[in-house]
Amino acid sequence: SNELNKIKNLDTDVLAVKSKFWGETITVAGLITGEDIVENLKGNNSDYVVISSVMLKPFTDLFLDGISTKDVEKKTGKKLIVIKDRYSFSELIEIIKK
């Protein structure tokens, strides 16, 4: 996040998502639900949200609670960017830097 904030006109932040669905002690990204993300983004002023593909059911755009990435975008007004893994995040950083 600190490296990204050195890019002109880009502000980033890491948001720890608390799970209402499973309980706030859950620390596994693969157990985060769409509603958890919606709830945690309330009051957040970001335009884009980057999430890991492990948060979605394999080969779908659905979270464990059946909510789609499009549903989350509609409810939050934010664009979701799904990345495959940390290497994909590195690629995303390179795209942003250009």
C-alpha positions as CSV (number, residue, x, y, z in Angstrom):
1,S,0.0,0.0,0.0
2,N,2.8,2.4,0.8
3,E,4.5,1.8,-2.5
4,L,1.3,2.3,-4.4
5,N,0.7,5.6,-2.7
6,K,3.8,6.9,-4.3
7,I,2.0,6.9,-7.6
8,K,0.7,10.3,-8.5
9,N,-3.1,10.7,-8.1
10,L,-3.5,7.2,-6.6
11,D,-4.4,6.6,-3.0
12,T,-4.7,3.0,-1.7
13,D,-5.7,1.4,1.5
14,V,-6.0,-2.2,2.8
15,L,-9.3,-3.0,4.4
16,A,-9.6,-5.9,6.8
17,V,-13.1,-7.4,6.1
18,K,-14.9,-8.6,9.2
19,S,-17.3,-11.5,8.7
20,K,-20.8,-11.2,10.1
21,F,-21.7,-14.4,8.3
22,W,-19.1,-16.7,10.1
23,G,-18.0,-14.4,13.0
24,E,-15.4,-11.7,13.3
25,T,-12.6,-14.2,14.2
26,I,-12.6,-15.6,10.7
27,T,-9.3,-14.7,8.9
28,V,-9.6,-16.8,5.8
29,A,-10.3,-14.9,2.6
30,G,-12.1,-17.9,1.1
31,L,-14.8,-17.6,3.7
32,I,-15.7,-13.9,3.1
33,T,-19.2,-13.5,1.7
34,G,-20.6,-10.8,-0.7
35,E,-22.7,-9.3,2.1
36,D,-19.6,-9.2,4.3
37,I,-17.9,-7.0,1.6
38,V,-21.0,-4.9,1.2
39,E,-21.2,-4.3,4.9
40,N,-17.5,-3.5,5.3
41,L,-17.5,-1.0,2.4
42,K,-20.2,1.2,3.9
43,G,-18.8,4.7,4.3
44,N,-15.7,3.8,2.2
45,N,-15.0,6.3,-0.5
46,S,-13.0,4.2,-2.8
47,D,-13.8,3.8,-6.5
48,Y,-12.3,0.3,-7.0
49,V,-12.0,-2.7,-4.7
50,V,-9.5,-5.5,-5.5
51,I,-10.4,-8.9,-4.2
52,S,-8.7,-12.3,-4.5
53,S,-10.4,-15.0,-6.7
54,V,-10.3,-17.4,-3.7
55,M,-13.3,-15.3,-2.3
56,L,-15.4,-16.7,-5.2
57,K,-16.8,-20.1,-5.9
58,P,-14.5,-21.8,-8.5
59,F,-15.2,-20.7,-12.1
60,T,-18.0,-18.3,-11.1
61,D,-18.5,-14.7,-10.0
62,L,-20.4,-15.9,-6.9
63,F,-19.4,-15.6,-3.2
64,L,-20.3,-18.3,-0.7
65,D,-23.6,-16.6,0.1
66,G,-24.7,-16.7,-3.6
67,I,-24.2,-13.0,-4.2
68,S,-22.4,-12.1,-7.4
69,T,-19.6,-9.6,-7.9
70,K,-22.1,-7.6,-10.0
71,D,-24.5,-7.6,-7.0
72,V,-21.8,-6.2,-4.8
73,E,-20.9,-3.5,-7.3
74,K,-24.6,-2.5,-7.5
75,K,-25.0,-2.4,-3.7
76,T,-21.7,-0.5,-3.1
77,G,-21.3,1.6,-6.2
78,K,-17.7,0.4,-6.5
79,K,-16.0,-1.5,-9.3
80,L,-14.6,-4.9,-8.1
81,I,-11.4,-6.1,-9.6
82,V,-10.8,-9.9,-9.1
83,I,-7.2,-11.0,-9.2
84,K,-6.0,-14.6,-9.3
85,D,-3.2,-14.4,-6.8
86,R,-0.4,-12.1,-5.5
87,Y,1.4,-12.3,-8.8
88,S,-1.7,-10.9,-10.5
89,F,-1.6,-8.1,-8.0
90,S,1.9,-7.3,-9.1
91,E,0.7,-7.2,-12.7
92,L,-2.1,-4.8,-11.6
93,I,0.4,-2.5,-10.0
94,E,2.4,-2.4,-13.3
95,I,-0.7,-1.5,-15.2
96,I,-1.5,1.3,-12.7
97,K,2.0,2.7,-12.8
98,K,1.7,3.3,-16.6
